[in-house]
Amino acid sequence: MTEPTSDSESPGRLPEGAKGSGAYGWRRRERPLRLERRLEFANYDGLREFLDRTADLSEQIGIYPNLSFGRTYVNLTLFADEGEQEMSAEAQAFADGVDELAGAGAG
């Protein structure tokens, strides 16, 4: 798979309460509680492959993020369950899976 060419968030920003997710570009936001990440790709084919693999991951874990994308980028948003103060274990697993798909866990 073509890895993203850039990640809009700097590595090392571990969101409070995020177990392993923030180090690769996830940013925790409040009101409503959510994790956000933007990835950019060199071309549409790389983006399309990433989106297809992300769809497979969603089906495996049962988490369906909000996605917005253009020709060479994707924005992902994971919302906490209503009334919760932390992200669910499933949302964390999804975020970690996206990190692996993006190649963030490889180095």
C-alpha positions in Angstrom: 0.0 0.0 0.0 1.1 3.5 -0.7 1.9 5.2 2.6 0.7 8.8 3.3 3.1 11.5 2.3 2.4 13.5 5.4 0.4 13.7 8.5 -0.8 17.1 9.6 -0.2 16.5 13.3 3.3 16.3 14.6 4.4 12.9 16.1 4.6 12.7 19.9 1.3 14.4 20.7 -0.3 11.7 22.8 -3.9 12.8 23.6 -4.9 12.6 27.3 -6.6 9.2 27.8 -5.6 7.9 24.3 -3.6 4.7 24.7 -1.1 4.8 21.9 -3.1 6.7 19.4 -1.8 10.3 19.6 1.8 9.5 19.0 1.1 9.1 15.3 -1.0 12.2 14.7 -4.3 11.7 16.4 -5.4 14.9 18.2 -7.9 14.8 21.1 -10.6 17.5 21.0 -13.3 18.3 23.6 -16.9 19.4 23.2 -17.7 16.9 21.9 -15.0 14.5 22.8 -13.3 13.1 19.7 -10.1 12.1 18.1 -9.1 13.7 14.7 -6.4 12.9 12.2 -5.5 14.1 8.7 -3.4 12.2 6.2 -2.2 13.3 2.9 -1.2 11.0 -0.1 0.9 11.5 -3.2 -1.9 10.5 -5.4 -5.6 9.4 -5.6 -4.7 5.7 -6.0 -2.9 5.7 -2.7 -5.8 7.4 -1.0 -8.3 5.0 -2.5 -6.4 2.0 -1.3 -6.2 3.5 2.2 -9.9 4.2 2.2 -10.7 0.6 1.1 -8.5 -0.8 3.9 -10.1 1.6 6.4 -13.5 0.3 5.4 -12.4 -3.2 6.0 -11.0 -2.2 9.5 -14.4 -0.5 10.2 -16.2 -3.7 9.5 -13.9 -5.8 11.6 -14.0 -3.5 14.7 -17.5 -2.1 14.3 -16.4 1.6 14.4 -17.3 3.9 11.5 -15.5 7.2 11.7 -16.6 10.4 10.1 -14.6 10.8 6.9 -14.0 13.7 4.6 -11.6 13.5 1.8 -10.3 15.2 -1.4 -8.2 14.0 -4.2 -5.1 13.4 -2.0 -6.1 13.7 1.6 -8.5 12.3 4.2 -9.7 13.7 7.5 -10.9 11.1 10.1 -12.9 11.8 13.2 -13.8 9.4 15.9 -16.4 10.5 18.4 -16.8 9.2 22.0 -20.1 7.7 22.9 -22.5 10.3 24.1 -22.0 11.2 27.8 -18.7 9.4 28.0 -15.5 11.1 29.3 -13.1 8.8 27.4 -12.9 7.1 24.1 -14.1 3.5 23.9 -11.7 0.6 23.7 -13.1 0.0 20.2 -12.4 3.5 19.1 -8.9 3.2 20.5 -8.4 -0.1 18.6 -9.6 1.6 15.4 -7.2 4.5 15.8 -4.4 2.1 16.4 -5.4 0.1 13.3 -5.4 3.3 11.2 -1.9 4.0 12.5 -0.8 0.6 11.2 -2.5 1.2 7.9 -0.8 4.5 7.5 2.6 2.9 8.3 3.0 4.9 11.5 3.7 1.8 13.6 6.5 0.7 11.4 9.1 3.1 12.6 
